[in-house]
Structures are given as C-alpha cells and as structure tokens.
Amino acid sequence: MNENNSRVRFPLMALAMLALLAAMWGGLLRIGWQWPTLRPGLLMAHGPLIVSGFLGTVIGLERAVALSASFKSQRWTYAGPLLSGLGALTLVVGVPGWPGPLLMTLGSLGLVAVFVVIVRRQPALFTGVMALGALAWLVGNGLWLAGWPVYRVTLWWAGFLILTIAGERLELARLLRLSGAIRAAFLVAIGLLLAGLLVTVVAFDLGMRLTGVGMIALALWLLRYDIARHTVRKTGLARFIAACLLSGYVWLGAGGLMGLIFGGVPAGPRYDAMLHAIFLGFVFSMIFGHAPIIFPAVLGIPIAYHPTFYAPLILLHLSLLLRVAGDLAGWFPGRQWGGLLNAVIILLFLGNTARVARKSGDR
C-alpha cells in the first residue's frame, strides 16, 4: 500500500473506530449502567453511530479500496466513507441538528454512486443485491434526516447490512454452480425482505412481520446453500470463517422470527432482543470472520490466522444469549450484564486482532 493511500485509509478507519467506541458507551448507558454520560445526545446516537458511523464507513472504505485497486484514478470513491466518518464525528462531539444526519446521508449516497460504477462494469445478480443494500442505507438515512424516529428507519439500516452480506455470499456461492431453482429461492427471500421494508413506510407493524419472514427465508437459504457448509470441514482460517458465518445465519433467523412474532415494537426489551440478534449476532459474526481478510486488504496490515480467534466468537454468542434471554424473560440483570459483556468482548476481539496483526507483521 502506497503512502498516499495510507494517509486516507488510516484516518477513515480511525473515525470508524471512534464511532464504534462511542456507540458502545451510549448503548451501555441506554441499558441502565450508571456511568458518566459525557453528553446527553450520545444515548440517542447509539444506532446511527453503529450503522452509519462504524459499519457504513468501513464498508464504504472497503468498496473504495477494491474499486481503486481494480480501476486507477478512483479517489472520489473515498468521499463516501469520509462523509459518513465526519458525520459520526459530529454526533460524538455533540454538534446539534442536521449536520450529522446530512453528512451520513451524503456518505450513503457516495456508496450508491460506487455501486453504480460496479454494477455497470460487472452486471450480475450479486452486485445488484449489494447495490440494493447501499440504496436501503440511503433511504434509511434520508428518512432519518427528514425527522423520522430511529425505530422507524432501523429496519432500512438492517436491510443495508443484510443485503450487502447476502450479495457477497451469493458471489462466492457461484463456485457451487447453483441451479436456477436455488437462485430463484434466493430471489424470493430477497423479494420478501425488500417488500417488508417498503411496507414499513405505510404500515410499520405489517412491514416488520413481512421483513421478518424475509430474514427467516434468507437465513435458511444461507444455511443450506452457502459455501461455508463445505469450508467448515476444512482447517485454520477457512473453518473459522465458516463457523462465524453459519452461527451468524442462526442469529439472522432468530431476529427474523422475533420480528415476525413481535411485529412493530418501537422500544423495550423485545425491540432490544430483535435488533441485537441481527446487529450483534449476525452482523458482528460476519465482522469477526472477515476481519483477517478485510483489515489486510484495507490497511495493508498482514493478519495470520490464530486459534485464539475463536474465543471472542464463542463469548459473543454466549453473552448475546444472556442478553436476549434477559430481554425475553423480563430479567433486567441478565439484559444489563449481557450488554456489558457484549461490549467487553468486542474490545477483546479488537485487542486480539491487533495483537495477532503485530506478531504477523514481525514475522
């Protein structure tokens, strides 16, 4: 990685990490830990910081790096993650009003522009699905900028991540030479998910239930047809990534089932259980699995596989089970301690990844 690239990528990743840390602090305050508030608005910024500030910036950065590597003179692609990262910074420092939502909306527009280029140069079902994910992020951010409450747009943000991951997995599933019927089943699941998102705009409860059906269908498809079913029989990094993926799909199905049963709950323990099954159980399992690939590609830092990668993954699932059980059983200490352990384990994951990366670099 040349020096000019590093000057862009490291600061953008730093903004994403700042958003993650601030979001976790705000999340712990939301579930009742009596710690310094830092600033009152941080509690309400928890969701936007996680999705747009952290995940949106990282995904935008990864796409920018990939596009720049394939096609020269694509520096404009870094505008999206820069804008979403700056939007996160405004939320963290407490700039009031529209600047944060506007910057994040512009950041998601930047990712849509990147996928317009990608789809034009590589028209395929998987690139189209990922482009729809970027569009879902833009719609969610646009509704948030327009003043919609966070609970009404969270599903659009979830759709962004689910569609992005589903498109990536479909790309790798091509190695299995899937039949037309299997691909059609994938499209049905995606169609249900998208239909549910659209319905939420006019009928939130019905849209939530339909989106839940789409998530269940997609989780079942991924569990059955993802190449991870084959690579889990291998060793080393391939098996670890497959374990992350397959366990994450279970959480996606669980989140969809709760969405189907609970419907459009705007807040409370059921809302907490459903969203964190998706964003922690599903999305962070994907992050844990792909970190040894994404970090070297984006930052140029080698990361060799190490068996200690399994520790944060296992602990993440156990702590999330505690949190969800606390939510569903009305057991507040379980929810509270589960949430605290979620944050500690994410920090453990980051620390362990940095430790392994340092040793890999030494070698």
For each residue, the residues with C-beta under 8 A, 3 or more apart:
1: 5 6 9 299 300
2: 5 6
3: 6 7
4: 7 8
5: 1 2 8 9 65 68 300
6: 1 2 3 9 10 299 300
7: 3 4 10 11
8: 4 5 11 12 75 78
9: 1 5 6 12 13 61 65 298 299 300
10: 6 7 13 14 299
11: 7 8 14 15
12: 8 9 15 16 57 61 78 81 82 85
13: 9 10 16 17 58 61 298 299
14: 10 11 17 18
15: 11 12 18 19 53 57 85 86 88 89
16: 12 13 19 20 53 54 57 58 61 81 85 88
17: 13 14 20 21 54 350
18: 14 15 21 22 53 88 89 92
19: 15 16 22 23 49 50 53 54 57 85 88 89 91 92
20: 16 17 23 24 49 50 53 54 346
21: 17 18 24 25
22: 18 19 25 26 42 45 49 53 88 91 92
23: 19 20 26 27 45 46 47 49 50 53 54
24: 20 21 27 28 343 346
25: 21 22 28 29 35 38 42
26: 22 23 29 30 42 43 44 45 46 49
27: 23 24 30 31 46 50 339 343
28: 24 25 31 33 35 339 340 343
29: 25 26 32 33 35 37 42 43
30: 26 27 43 46
31: 27 28 272 335 336 339
32: 29 332 336
33: 28 29 336 339 340
34:
35: 25 28 29
36:
37: 29 40 42 43
38: 25 42
39: 42 94
40: 37 43
41: 44 45 91 94 96
42: 22 25 26 29 37 38 39 45 46 91 92 94
43: 26 29 30 37 40 46
44: 26 41 150
45: 22 23 26 41 42 48 49 91 92 100
46: 23 26 27 30 42 43 49 50
47: 23 50 51 150 154 157
48: 45 51 52 53 88 91 100 101 104 144 150
49: 19 20 22 23 26 45 46 52 53 54 88 91 92
50: 19 20 23 27 46 47 53 54 55 279
51: 47 48 54 55 56 137 140 157 160 161 279
52: 48 49 55 56 57 84 87 88 104 107 108 137 141 157
53: 15 16 18 19 20 22 23 48 49 50 56 57 84 85 87 88 91 92 104
54: 16 17 19 20 23 49 50 51 57 58 88
55: 50 51 52 58 59 161 283
56: 51 52 53 59 60 81 84 104 107 108 111 137 160
57: 12 15 16 19 52 53 54 60 61 81 84 85 88 107
58: 13 16 54 55 61 62 81 294 298
59: 55 56 62 63 111 164
60: 56 57 63 64 80 81 84 107 110 111 114
61: 9 12 13 16 57 58 64 65 78 81 298
62: 58 59 65 66 294 297 298
63: 59 60 66 67 77 80 111 114 115 118
64: 60 61 67 68 74 77 78 80 81 114
65: 5 9 61 62 68 69 297 298
66: 62 63 69 70 297
67: 63 64 70 71 74 77 114 117 118
68: 5 64 65 71 72 74 75 77 78
69: 65 66
70: 66 67
71: 67 68 74 121
72: 68
73:
74: 64 67 68 71 77
75: 8 68 78
76: 79
77: 63 64 67 68 74 80 110 114 117
78: 8 12 61 64 68 75 81 82
79: 76 82 83 110
80: 60 63 64 77 83 84 106 107 108 109 110 111 113 114
81: 12 16 56 57 58 60 61 64 78 84 85 107 110
82: 12 78 79 85 86 107
83: 79 80 86 87 103 104 106 107 110
84: 52 53 56 57 60 80 81 87 88 103 104 107 108 110
85: 12 15 16 19 53 57 81 82 88 89 107
86: 15 82 83 89 90 103
87: 52 53 83 84 90 91 99 100 101 102 103 104 106 107
88: 15 16 18 19 22 48 49 52 53 54 57 84 85 91 92 100 104
89: 15 18 19 85 86 92 93
90: 86 87 93 95 99 100 103
91: 19 22 41 42 45 48 49 53 87 88 94 95 100
92: 18 19 22 42 45 49 53 88 89
93: 89 90
94: 39 41 42 91
95: 90 91 99 100
96: 41
97:
98: 101 102 145
99: 87 90 95 102 103
100: 45 48 87 88 90 91 95 103 104
101: 48 87 98 104 105 141 144 145
102: 87 98 99 105 106 145
103: 83 84 86 87 90 99 100 106 107
104: 48 52 53 56 83 84 87 88 100 101 107 108 141 144
105: 101 102 108 109 138 141 142 144 145
106: 80 83 87 102 103 109 110
107: 52 56 57 60 80 81 82 83 84 85 87 103 104 110 111 141
108: 52 56 80 84 104 105 111 112 134 137 138 140 141 160
109: 80 105 106 112 113 138
110: 60 77 79 80 81 83 84 106 107 113 114
111: 56 59 60 63 80 107 108 114 115 134 137 138
112: 108 109 115 116 131 134 135 138
113: 80 109 110 116 117
114: 60 63 64 67 77 80 110 111 117 118 134
115: 63 111 112 118 119 127 130 131 134
116: 112 113 119 120 131
117: 67 77 113 114 120 121
118: 63 67 114 115 121 122 127 130 131
119: 115 116 122 123 127 128 131
120: 116 117 123
121: 71 117 118
122: 118 119 127
123: 119 120 127 128
124: 127 128 171
125: 128 129 170 183 187
126: 129 130 167 168 170 171 174
127: 115 118 119 122 123 124 130 131 167 171
128: 119 123 124 125 131 132 167
129: 125 126 132 133 163 166 167 170 190
130: 115 118 126 127 133 134 163 164 167 168
131: 112 115 116 118 119 127 128 134 135
132: 128 129 135 136 163 167 190 194
133: 129 130 136 137 159 160 161 162 163 164 166 167
134: 108 111 112 114 115 130 131 137 138 160 164
135: 112 131 132 138 139
136: 132 133 139 140 156 157 159 160 163 197
137: 51 52 56 108 111 133 134 140 141 156 157 160
138: 105 108 109 111 112 134 135 141 142
139: 135 136 142 143 156 197
140: 51 108 136 137 143 144 153 154 155 156 157 159 160
141: 52 101 104 105 107 108 137 138 144 145 153
142: 105 138 139 145 146
143: 139 140 146 148 152 153 156
144: 48 101 104 105 140 141 147 148 150 153
145: 98 101 102 105 141 142
146: 142 143
147: 144
148: 143 144 152 153
149: 152 153 266
150: 44 47 48 144 153 154
151: 154 266 267 271
152: 143 148 149 200 204 266
153: 140 141 143 144 148 149 150 156 157
154: 47 140 150 151 157 158 275
155: 140 158 159 196 197 200 207 208 211
156: 136 137 139 140 143 153 159 160 197 200
157: 47 51 52 136 137 140 153 154 160 161
158: 154 155 161 162 275 278 279
159: 133 136 140 155 156 162 163 193 194 197 211
160: 51 56 108 133 134 136 137 140 156 157 163 164
161: 51 55 133 157 158 164 165 278 279 282 283
162: 133 158 159 165 166 193 215 218 252 278 282
163: 129 130 132 133 136 159 160 166 167 190 193
164: 59 130 133 134 160 161 167 168
165: 161 162 168 169 282 283 286
166: 129 133 162 163 169 170 186 190 218 222
167: 126 127 128 129 130 132 133 163 164 170 171
168: 126 130 164 165 171 172
169: 165 166 172 173 222 226 227 245
170: 125 126 129 166 167 173 174 186
171: 124 126 127 167 168 174
172: 168 169 175 226 227
173: 169 170 176 178 225 226 227
174: 126 170 171 177 178
175: 172 227
176: 173 225 227 230
177: 174
178: 173 174 182 183 225
179: 182 183
180: 183 184
181: 184 185
182: 178 179 185 186 225
183: 125 178 179 180 186 187
184: 180 181 187 188
185: 181 182 188 189 217 221
186: 166 170 182 183 189 190 218 221 225
187: 125 183 184 190 191
188: 184 185 191 192 217
189: 185 186 192 193 214 217 218 220 221
190: 129 132 163 166 186 187 193 194 214 218
191: 187 188 194 195 214
192: 188 189 195 196 210 211 213 214 217
193: 159 162 163 189 190 196 197 211 214 215 217 218
194: 132 159 190 191 197 198 214
195: 191 192 198 199 210 214
196: 155 192 193 199 200 207 208 209 210 211 212 213 214
197: 136 139 155 156 159 193 194 200 207 211
198: 194 195 201 207
199: 195 196 202 203 206 207 210
200: 152 155 156 196 197 203 204 207 208 211 264
201: 198 207
202: 199 207
203: 199 200 206 207
204: 152 200 207 208 264
205: 208 209 263 264
206: 199 203 209 210 263 264
207: 155 196 197 198 199 200 201 202 203 204 210 211 264
208: 155 196 200 204 205 211 212 259 262 263 264 265
209: 196 205 206 212 213 259 260 263 264
210: 192 195 196 199 206 207 213 214
211: 155 159 192 193 196 197 200 207 208 214 215 256 259
212: 196 208 209 215 216 255 256 257 258 259 260 261
213: 192 196 209 210 216 217 256 260
214: 189 190 191 192 193 194 195 196 210 211 217 218 256
215: 162 193 211 212 218 219 252 253 255 256 259 278
216: 212 213 219 220 253 256 257 260
217: 185 188 189 192 193 213 214 220 221 256
218: 162 166 186 189 190 193 214 215 221 222 252 256
219: 215 216 222 223 249 250 252 253 256
220: 189 216 217 223 224 253
221: 185 186 189 217 218 224 225
222: 166 169 218 219 225 226 245 249 252
223: 219 220 226 229 246 249 250 253
224: 220 221 229
225: 173 176 178 182 186 221 222 229
226: 169 172 173 222 223 229 245 246 249
227: 169 172 173 175 176 230 231
228: 231 232 241 242 245 246
229: 223 224 225 226 232 242 246
230: 176 227 233
231: 227 228 234 238 239 241 242
232: 228 229 239 242 243 246
233: 230 239
234: 231 238 239 242
235: 238 239
236: 239 240 305
237: 240 241 292 305
238: 231 234 235 241 242
239: 231 232 233 234 235 236 242 243
240: 236 237 243 244 289 305 309 310 313
241: 228 231 237 238 244 245 289 290 292 293
242: 228 229 231 232 234 238 239 245 246 289
243: 232 239 240 246 247 289 310 313
244: 240 241 247 248 285 286 288 289 290 313
245: 169 222 226 228 241 242 248 249 285 286 289
246: 223 226 228 229 232 242 243 249 250
247: 243 244 250 251 281 285 313 317
248: 244 245 251 252 281 282 283 284 285 286 289
249: 219 222 223 226 245 246 252 253 282
250: 219 223 246 247 253 254 281
251: 247 248 254 255 277 278 280 281 282 285 317 320
252: 162 215 218 219 222 248 249 255 256 277 278 281 282
253: 215 216 219 220 223 249 250 256 257
254: 250 251 257 258 277 281 324
255: 212 215 251 252 258 259 274 275 277 278 281 282
256: 211 212 213 214 215 216 217 218 219 252 253 259 260
257: 212 216 253 254 260 261
258: 212 254 255 261 262 270 273 274 277
259: 208 209 211 212 215 255 256 262 263 274
260: 209 212 213 216 256 257 263
261: 212 257 258
262: 208 258 259 265 270 271 274
263: 205 206 208 209 259 260
264: 200 204 205 206 207 208 209
265: 208 262 268 270 271 274
266: 149 151 152 271
267: 151 271
268: 265 271 272
269: 272 273 326 327 328 330 335
270: 258 262 265 273 274 327 328
271: 151 262 265 266 267 268 274 275
272: 31 268 269 275 276 323 327 335
273: 258 269 270 276 277 323 324 327 328
274: 255 258 259 262 265 270 271 277 278
275: 154 158 255 271 272 278 279
276: 272 273 279 280 281 320 323 324 342
277: 251 252 254 255 258 273 274 280 281 282 320 324
278: 158 161 162 215 251 252 255 274 275 281 282 283
279: 50 51 158 161 275 276 282 283 284
280: 251 276 277 283 284 316 320 342
281: 247 248 250 251 252 254 255 276 277 278 284 285 316 317 320
282: 161 162 165 248 249 251 252 255 277 278 279 285 286
283: 55 161 165 248 278 279 280 286 287
284: 248 279 280 281 287 288 316 346
285: 244 245 247 248 251 281 282 288 289 313 316 317
286: 165 244 245 248 282 283 289 290
287: 283 284 290 291
288: 244 284 285 291 309 312 313 316 349
289: 240 241 242 243 244 245 248 285 286 313
290: 241 244 286 287 293 294
291: 287 288 294 295 303 349 353
292: 237 241 295 296 303 304 305 309 353
293: 241 290 296 297
294: 58 62 290 291 297 298
295: 291 292 298 299 301 303 353 357
296: 292 293 299 300 301 302 303
297: 62 65 66 293 294
298: 9 13 58 61 62 65 294 295
299: 1 6 9 10 13 295 296
300: 1 5 6 9 296
301: 295 296 357 360 361
302: 296 357 360 361
303: 291 292 295 296 353 356 357 360
304: 292 356 359 360 363
305: 236 237 240 292 309
306: 309 356
307: 310
308: 311 352 356
309: 240 288 292 305 306 312 313 352 356
310: 240 243 307 313 314
311: 308 314 315 348 352
312: 288 309 315 316 345 346 348 349 352
313: 240 243 244 247 285 288 289 309 310 316 317
314: 310 311 317 318
315: 311 312 318 319 341 345 348
316: 280 281 284 285 288 312 313 319 320 342 345 346 349
317: 247 251 281 285 313 314 320 321
318: 314 315 321 322
319: 315 316 322 323 338 341 342 345
320: 251 276 277 280 281 316 317 323 324 338 342
321: 317 318 324 325 338
322: 318 319 325 326 334 337 338 341
323: 272 273 276 319 320 326 327 334 335 338 339 341 342
324: 254 273 276 277 320 321 327 328 338
325: 321 322 328 329 331 334 338
326: 269 322 323 329 331 332 333 334 335 336 337 338
327: 269 270 272 273 323 324 335
328: 269 270 273 324 325
329: 325 326 334
330: 269
331: 325 326 334 335
332: 32 326 335 336
333: 326 336 337
334: 322 323 325 326 329 331 337 338
335: 31 269 272 323 326 327 331 332 338 339
336: 31 32 33 326 332 333 339 340
337: 322 326 333 334 340 341
338: 319 320 321 322 323 324 325 326 334 335 341 342
339: 27 28 31 33 323 335 336 342 343
340: 28 33 336 337 343 344
341: 315 319 322 323 337 338 344 345
342: 276 280 316 319 320 323 338 339 345 346
343: 24 27 28 339 340 346 347
344: 340 341 347 348
345: 312 315 316 319 341 342 348 349
346: 20 24 284 312 316 342 343 349 350
347: 343 344 350 351
348: 311 312 315 344 345 351 352
349: 288 291 312 316 345 346 352 353
350: 17 346 347 353 354
351: 347 348 354 355
352: 308 309 311 312 348 349 355 356
353: 291 292 295 303 349 350 356 357
354: 350 351 357 358
355: 351 352 358 359
356: 303 304 306 308 309 352 353 359 360
357: 295 301 302 303 353 354 360 361
358: 354 355 361 362
359: 304 355 356 362 363
360: 301 302 303 304 356 357 363
361: 301 302 357 358
362: 358 359
363: 304 359 360
